[in-house]
Amino acid sequence: MKETERFINTGYGWTCKRCAAQEARRPTETQSTLPRFFREGEAEDRSEFHLTSPPLARWQDDSRQKLYCPRCGVEEALPQA
């Protein structure tokens, strides 16, 4: 796994470490036996909506040198290889 100071690449995308830690501290749902479709659909009917996967970071520009987290706004330039 690739890792920087603020982001980690889990193999399917870059994730903000701070946001991932907040997701891990969030209590799990009591009805975890239900399929994902029933737990995540129709967000307006639920008081606290969240997806099971953490939000992925995005590239700041087309050169793919800087990442930013759309959730908390943190940015980081990747080291040149």
Secondary structure, 3 states (H helix, E strand, C coil): CEECCCEEECCCCEEEHHHHHHHHHCCCCCCCCCCHHHHHCCHHHCCCCCCCCCCECEECCCCCCEEECCCCCCEEECCCC
